[in-house]
């Protein structure tokens, strides 16, 4: 049977075929089959349309990835040209190709000088799988093979493959697939939930010093790396206090533990800096990247290595026993080049830092600063979170905050807005090309959804 992707079908037909053959991510599949998934058929800028013609403002950049928005002809043209010239070749057999070489040249012109080499992957999950093996190989070469333990954070997220879920701190994901050896966790720096009577600064130091306690408990001679997102993405857009990252870096340096930043969400302009670790002012040994590298137009990820690590691996490591069929895929590399040039040459990252980012943060605080449902507003650049709270002063959270946030998300879809709920937080990350009008629509429709939630639970 020949199926043409450009031959439209009814929404019911799409839903029936989807139910027959597809298992979706993070959803009760039986319940979704009964409800029928939303069928998205077109995108332009920040707007999406479903198969029934309804328009949505995408307040999440897909999954934090469409940094340039939808419908960029320059990215499509880059893919088309590369497909015609060299649609595929691998990086095995002592071989490279121009697209991956030119991507690396461009990428390292945008990165801080601290970094020198990349290992390309197809996703952020793969980047973090490669991270674990690479970190352990690094210590093996240096004659310290016992340094194997990777420390992550509870409620952190590093992907959906087995090692990546183990490194992350989502307990429901651990229950599904189990754990791997030599992985440990410390608490997340979630001040609103865990502060006790501490100021944000004091709490940040206390949260960071859990790392030191864990290193001493496990033995510094056994700990390979600490891995964390500069700000937690899937865990709720949680921004640590300013005191947190400098102390984390001090601890890692003191105990000779690698500091590894998961920049899959924070990278490529989201905070108004090219990379989120630059916003928070620390210097990781590795960066895991994906998502905004290609604006989600084609899958690609990678692991960025510091000069210190790369020199050891290249000069002393011999054969690096790792490889992926699609590492540095020429079409993905070509799209990444076009994407990074657009972010750079159109001044988009600078615009997020100086104009649209401050505008979004100001609008959110004006709209929700005294809202009866909102206890805290966090964010910078074009990423933000609204924390639901029963009492703002005492930071008391709703017992049913998950249910309330999910209801708010549903109201958002009804209003033509896509935002995400995580625990008791509503999170948003619009495309970096968002205009003031796009931001106004995002904030207005978020306010509608939050107000409807407040009324539904007797809070307004």
C-alpha positions as CSV (number, residue, x, y, z in Angstrom):
1,X,0.0,0.0,0.0
2,X,1.4,3.4,-1.0
3,X,0.8,6.2,1.5
4,X,1.5,9.8,0.5
5,X,2.3,12.0,3.5
6,X,0.8,15.0,1.6
7,X,-2.6,13.3,1.2
8,X,-4.6,14.7,4.1
9,X,-6.9,12.4,6.2
10,X,-9.5,13.1,8.7
11,X,-8.6,13.6,12.3
12,X,-10.4,10.4,13.3
13,X,-8.4,8.5,10.7
14,X,-5.1,9.8,11.9
15,X,-6.1,9.0,15.5
16,X,-7.2,5.5,14.7
17,X,-4.0,4.7,12.9
18,X,-1.9,6.2,15.6
19,X,-3.7,4.1,18.2
20,X,-3.1,1.0,16.2
21,X,0.7,1.4,15.8
22,X,2.2,4.0,18.1
23,X,3.2,4.1,21.8
24,X,3.6,7.7,23.0
25,X,6.0,9.2,25.5
26,X,5.0,9.8,29.2
27,X,1.3,9.1,28.8
28,X,-1.2,6.4,29.6
29,X,-1.5,4.9,26.1
30,X,-4.9,3.3,26.8
31,X,-6.4,6.6,28.0
32,X,-4.8,8.5,25.1
33,X,-6.3,6.1,22.6
34,X,-9.8,6.7,24.1
35,X,-9.3,10.5,23.9
36,X,-7.5,10.7,20.6
37,X,-4.2,12.6,20.3
38,X,-4.0,16.1,18.9
39,X,-2.8,16.0,15.3
40,X,-0.4,18.8,14.4
41,X,-0.1,19.4,10.7
42,X,1.6,22.7,10.2
43,X,3.9,25.3,11.8
44,X,5.0,28.9,11.1
45,X,6.9,31.1,13.4
46,X,5.6,30.4,16.9
47,X,2.2,29.1,15.6
48,X,1.0,25.5,15.1
49,X,-2.2,24.3,13.5
50,X,-3.9,21.0,14.1
51,X,-5.8,18.8,11.6
52,X,-9.1,20.5,12.5
53,X,-7.7,24.0,11.7
54,X,-7.2,25.2,15.3
55,X,-4.3,27.5,15.9
56,X,-2.0,27.3,18.9
57,X,0.8,29.5,20.1
58,X,3.7,27.2,20.9
59,X,5.0,28.4,24.3
60,X,7.4,25.5,24.6
61,X,9.4,25.6,21.4
62,X,8.3,22.1,20.8
63,X,10.4,20.5,23.5
64,X,12.7,23.5,24.2
65,X,14.2,23.0,20.8
66,X,12.7,25.1,17.9
67,X,14.8,28.1,18.8
68,X,14.2,29.7,15.4
69,X,10.6,28.8,15.3
70,X,8.8,26.9,12.5
71,X,9.0,27.3,8.8
72,X,12.6,28.5,8.3
73,X,13.4,28.2,4.6
74,X,17.1,28.6,5.1
75,X,17.2,25.5,7.3
76,X,15.1,23.5,4.8
77,X,17.3,24.7,2.0
78,X,20.5,23.6,3.8
79,X,19.0,20.1,4.3
80,X,17.9,19.9,0.7
81,X,21.2,21.0,-0.7
82,X,23.1,18.5,1.5
83,X,20.7,15.7,0.6
84,X,21.5,16.2,-3.0
85,X,25.3,16.5,-2.6
86,X,26.0,13.9,0.1
87,X,23.0,12.5,1.9
88,X,25.0,10.2,4.2
89,X,28.4,9.0,5.1
90,X,29.9,7.8,8.4
91,X,32.8,9.0,10.5
92,X,34.3,5.5,10.6
93,X,37.0,4.1,8.2
94,X,39.4,7.0,8.9
95,X,36.9,9.4,7.2
96,X,35.3,12.8,7.6
97,X,33.2,15.1,5.4
98,X,33.0,18.9,4.9
99,X,29.7,19.5,6.7
100,X,30.9,18.1,10.1
101,X,34.3,19.8,9.8
102,X,32.6,23.2,9.1
103,X,30.1,22.7,11.9
104,X,32.9,22.0,14.4
105,X,34.7,25.1,13.2
106,X,31.6,27.2,13.7
107,X,30.5,25.7,17.0
108,X,33.9,26.2,18.6
109,X,34.0,29.8,17.5
110,X,30.8,30.3,19.6
111,X,31.9,28.3,22.6
112,X,34.2,29.6,25.3
113,X,37.9,29.0,24.6
114,X,38.0,26.4,27.4
115,X,36.6,23.8,25.0
116,X,38.2,22.1,22.0
117,X,36.6,18.8,20.8
118,X,33.1,17.3,20.1
119,X,31.7,13.8,19.9
120,X,28.5,14.0,17.9
121,X,25.3,12.1,18.7
122,X,21.7,12.1,17.5
123,X,20.1,13.3,20.8
124,X,20.6,14.6,24.3
125,X,20.0,11.1,25.7
126,X,22.8,9.7,23.6
127,X,25.1,12.6,24.5
128,X,24.7,11.7,28.2
129,X,25.2,8.0,27.5
130,X,28.5,9.0,25.8
131,X,29.3,11.3,28.7
132,X,29.3,8.4,31.2
133,X,31.6,6.3,29.1
134,X,33.9,9.2,28.1
135,X,34.3,10.4,31.7
136,X,35.2,6.9,32.9
137,X,37.6,6.4,30.0
138,X,39.3,9.6,30.9
139,X,40.0,8.4,34.5
140,X,41.1,5.0,33.2
141,X,43.8,6.7,31.0
142,X,45.0,8.7,34.0
143,X,45.5,5.5,36.0
144,X,42.4,6.0,38.2
145,X,40.0,3.3,36.9
146,X,38.3,3.2,40.3
147,X,36.9,6.8,39.7
148,X,33.6,5.5,38.2
149,X,30.8,7.0,40.3
150,X,28.6,9.6,38.6
151,X,26.6,11.9,40.9
152,X,23.4,13.5,39.6
153,X,20.5,15.3,41.3
154,X,17.1,14.1,42.3
155,X,14.5,15.5,39.9
156,X,17.2,16.1,37.3
157,X,16.6,15.0,33.8
158,X,19.3,13.7,31.4
159,X,17.3,11.7,28.8
160,X,15.2,8.5,28.4
161,X,17.8,5.8,27.7
162,X,18.8,3.5,30.6
163,X,22.1,5.1,31.7
164,X,20.6,8.6,31.1
165,X,17.6,7.8,33.3
166,X,19.8,6.4,36.0
167,X,21.9,9.5,36.0
168,X,18.7,11.6,36.1
169,X,16.7,11.7,39.3
170,X,13.2,10.9,38.1
171,X,12.2,8.0,40.3
172,X,9.3,6.9,38.2
173,X,11.8,6.4,35.3
174,X,14.0,4.4,37.6
175,X,11.1,2.1,38.5
176,X,10.4,1.4,34.8
177,X,13.9,0.4,33.7
178,X,16.0,0.0,36.8
179,X,19.3,1.5,37.7
180,X,22.9,1.0,36.7
181,X,25.8,0.6,39.1
182,X,28.0,3.5,40.3
183,X,25.4,6.3,40.1
184,X,24.4,8.4,43.1
185,X,22.3,11.5,43.7
186,X,22.0,14.6,45.9
187,X,19.0,16.9,46.4
188,X,17.9,19.5,43.8
189,X,18.5,23.2,44.7
190,X,14.7,23.9,44.8
191,X,14.5,26.8,47.3
192,X,10.8,27.4,47.2
193,X,10.1,23.7,48.2
194,X,13.0,22.9,50.5
195,X,14.3,26.2,52.0
196,X,13.1,25.8,55.6
197,X,14.0,29.1,57.2
198,X,17.1,29.8,55.1
199,X,17.6,32.7,52.8
200,X,18.1,31.8,49.1
201,X,21.9,32.5,49.5
202,X,22.2,30.2,52.5
203,X,20.1,27.5,51.0
204,X,22.1,27.6,47.8
205,X,25.3,26.9,49.8
206,X,23.6,24.2,51.9
207,X,22.3,22.5,48.7
208,X,25.8,22.7,47.0
209,X,27.5,21.3,50.1
210,X,25.5,18.1,49.8
211,X,27.8,17.4,47.0
212,X,30.8,17.6,49.2
213,X,29.1,15.4,51.8
214,X,28.3,12.8,49.1
215,X,31.9,12.9,47.7
216,X,33.3,12.3,51.2
217,X,30.8,9.5,51.9
218,X,31.7,7.7,48.7
219,X,35.4,8.6,48.7
220,X,36.8,11.2,46.4
221,X,39.0,8.5,44.9
222,X,35.9,6.8,43.6
223,X,33.9,9.8,42.2
224,X,34.3,10.5,38.5
225,X,31.9,13.5,37.9
226,X,29.0,15.6,39.0
227,X,26.4,16.0,36.3
228,X,23.6,18.6,36.4
229,X,21.6,21.0,34.3
230,X,22.5,24.7,34.9
231,X,18.7,25.1,35.5
232,X,16.4,22.1,35.8
233,X,14.3,21.8,32.7
234,X,11.9,18.9,32.7
235,X,12.0,19.0,36.5
236,X,10.2,22.3,36.5
237,X,12.5,25.1,35.2
238,X,14.0,25.4,38.7
239,X,16.7,28.1,38.9
240,X,19.2,27.6,41.8
241,X,20.2,30.5,44.0
242,X,23.2,32.6,42.9
243,X,25.4,31.0,45.6
244,X,24.9,27.5,44.3
245,X,27.1,27.1,41.2
246,X,30.2,28.8,42.4
247,X,30.2,26.5,45.5
248,X,29.6,23.4,43.3
249,X,32.6,24.4,41.1
250,X,34.8,24.9,44.2
251,X,33.9,21.5,45.5
252,X,34.5,19.7,42.2
253,X,37.9,21.4,41.9
254,X,38.9,20.6,45.5
255,X,38.1,16.9,45.2
256,X,39.3,16.4,41.6
257,X,35.8,15.6,40.3
258,X,34.8,16.5,36.8
259,X,32.0,19.1,36.5
260,X,29.6,18.2,33.6
261,X,26.8,20.5,32.5
262,X,23.8,19.2,30.7
263,X,23.1,22.1,28.2
264,X,20.6,20.2,26.1
265,X,17.8,22.7,27.1
266,X,19.9,25.7,28.2
267,X,22.2,25.8,25.2
268,X,22.1,28.0,22.2
269,X,20.6,31.2,23.5
270,X,17.8,30.2,25.8
271,X,19.0,32.4,28.8
272,X,20.3,35.2,26.7
273,X,23.8,33.8,26.7
274,X,25.0,31.2,24.2
275,X,25.1,28.6,26.9
276,X,23.4,28.6,30.3
277,X,26.5,27.9,32.3
278,X,27.8,31.3,31.1
279,X,24.7,32.9,32.6
280,X,25.4,31.2,35.9
281,X,29.1,31.9,35.8
282,X,30.8,28.5,36.1
283,X,33.1,26.5,33.9
284,X,32.2,22.9,33.3
285,X,34.5,20.2,31.9
286,X,31.9,18.9,29.5
287,X,28.7,20.1,27.9
288,X,25.9,17.9,26.6
289,X,24.2,19.5,23.7
290,X,21.2,18.8,21.4
291,X,17.8,20.5,20.8
292,X,18.7,24.1,19.9
293,X,21.8,22.9,17.9
294,X,19.5,22.4,14.9
295,X,16.4,24.1,16.2
296,X,14.9,20.7,16.3
297,X,14.6,20.6,12.5
298,X,16.6,17.3,12.4
299,X,18.0,15.2,15.2
300,X,21.5,16.0,16.4
301,X,23.3,16.2,19.7
302,X,26.8,16.0,21.0
303,X,29.3,16.0,23.9
304,X,31.6,19.0,24.1
305,X,35.0,18.3,25.9
306,X,37.3,20.7,27.6
307,X,40.9,21.0,26.3
308,X,42.1,19.3,29.4
309,X,40.0,16.2,28.8
310,X,40.4,16.1,25.0
311,X,44.2,16.3,25.3
312,X,44.2,13.2,27.6
313,X,41.9,11.3,25.3
314,X,43.7,12.2,22.1
315,X,47.3,12.1,23.2
316,X,47.2,9.3,25.7
317,X,44.0,7.3,25.1
318,X,44.7,5.2,22.0
319,X,41.6,3.7,20.4
320,X,38.4,5.4,21.5
321,X,36.0,2.5,21.4
322,X,32.8,4.3,20.6
323,X,30.9,5.2,17.5
324,X,27.4,5.7,16.1
325,X,26.1,5.1,12.6
326,X,24.7,8.6,12.4
327,X,27.3,10.6,14.3
328,X,28.0,13.9,12.6
329,X,25.4,13.1,9.9
330,X,26.0,15.4,7.0
331,X,22.4,16.6,6.6
332,X,22.1,17.2,10.4
333,X,25.5,19.1,10.3
334,X,24.4,21.2,7.4
335,X,21.2,22.2,9.2
336,X,23.1,22.9,12.4
337,X,25.4,25.2,10.4
338,X,22.5,27.2,9.0
339,X,20.8,27.3,12.4
340,X,23.9,28.6,14.2
341,X,24.7,31.2,11.6
342,X,21.1,32.5,11.8
343,X,21.3,32.7,15.6
344,X,24.6,34.6,15.3
345,X,24.2,36.7,12.2
346,X,20.6,37.8,13.0
347,X,21.7,38.8,16.5
348,X,19.0,36.6,18.0
349,X,20.9,35.6,21.2
350,X,21.7,39.3,21.8
351,X,18.1,40.2,21.3
352,X,17.0,37.6,23.9
353,X,19.5,39.0,26.4
354,X,18.8,42.7,25.8
355,X,15.2,43.0,24.6
356,X,12.7,40.1,24.4
357,X,14.0,38.2,27.5
358,X,13.7,41.1,29.8
359,X,10.3,41.9,28.2
360,X,8.9,38.4,28.9
361,X,10.2,38.4,32.5
362,X,8.8,41.9,33.2
363,X,5.4,41.0,31.7
364,X,5.1,37.8,33.7
365,X,5.9,39.6,36.9
366,X,3.4,42.3,36.2
367,X,0.7,39.7,35.3
368,X,1.3,37.3,38.1
369,X,3.2,39.1,40.9
370,X,0.0,39.4,43.0
371,X,-2.0,36.5,41.6
372,X,-3.7,34.4,44.3
373,X,-2.5,31.1,42.8
374,X,1.2,32.0,42.1
375,X,3.8,31.9,44.9
376,X,7.0,32.5,42.8
377,X,8.1,33.5,39.3
378,X,11.4,32.2,38.1
379,X,13.3,32.6,34.9
380,X,15.6,34.6,32.6
381,X,15.8,35.2,28.9
382,X,13.1,33.2,27.2
383,X,12.5,30.6,29.8
384,X,10.2,30.9,32.9
385,X,8.2,29.1,35.5
386,X,5.2,30.0,37.6
387,X,5.0,28.2,41.0
388,X,1.5,27.4,42.3
389,X,1.2,28.0,46.1
390,X,-1.6,27.8,48.6
391,X,0.1,30.5,50.7
392,X,2.9,32.6,49.2
393,X,4.3,34.0,52.4
394,X,4.8,30.6,54.1
395,X,5.5,28.9,50.7
396,X,2.9,26.3,51.4
397,X,2.2,24.2,48.3
398,X,-1.1,22.7,47.3
399,X,-1.5,19.1,48.2
400,X,-3.0,18.5,44.8
401,X,-0.6,20.8,42.9
402,X,0.0,18.2,40.1
403,X,-3.7,17.9,39.4
404,X,-4.1,21.7,39.4
405,X,-1.1,22.3,37.1
406,X,-2.3,19.6,34.7
407,X,-5.8,21.3,34.6
408,X,-4.1,24.6,33.9
409,X,-2.2,23.0,31.0
410,X,-5.5,21.7,29.6
411,X,-7.1,25.1,29.9
412,X,-4.1,26.5,28.0
413,X,-4.7,24.1,25.1
414,X,-8.4,25.2,25.1
415,X,-7.2,28.8,24.9
416,X,-4.9,28.0,22.0
417,X,-1.7,27.9,24.0
418,X,0.9,25.2,24.6
419,X,2.6,25.4,27.9
420,X,3.8,22.6,30.2
421,X,3.0,21.5,33.7
422,X,5.6,19.9,36.0
423,X,4.6,19.2,39.6
424,X,3.1,22.5,40.8
425,X,4.8,24.6,38.2
426,X,3.7,26.0,34.8
427,X,6.7,26.3,32.5
428,X,7.3,28.1,29.2
429,X,10.1,28.5,26.8
430,X,9.0,30.2,23.5
431,X,11.1,30.3,20.4
432,X,14.0,32.8,20.6
433,X,12.6,34.7,17.6
434,X,9.4,35.6,19.6
435,X,8.2,39.2,19.0
436,X,6.7,41.4,21.6
437,X,3.3,40.5,20.1
438,X,4.1,36.8,20.5
439,X,5.1,37.4,24.1
440,X,1.9,39.4,24.8
441,X,-0.2,36.6,23.4
442,X,1.8,34.0,25.5
443,X,1.3,36.0,28.7
444,X,-2.3,36.9,28.1
445,X,-3.3,33.3,27.3
446,X,-1.3,32.0,30.3
447,X,-3.2,34.4,32.4
448,X,-6.5,33.1,31.0
449,X,-5.5,29.5,31.8
450,X,-4.3,30.4,35.3
451,X,-7.4,32.4,36.1
452,X,-9.6,29.5,34.9
453,X,-7.6,27.2,37.2
454,X,-8.0,29.6,40.1
455,X,-11.8,29.8,39.5
456,X,-12.1,26.0,39.2
457,X,-10.4,25.5,42.6
458,X,-12.2,28.3,44.3
459,X,-9.2,30.6,44.5
460,X,-10.5,33.5,42.4
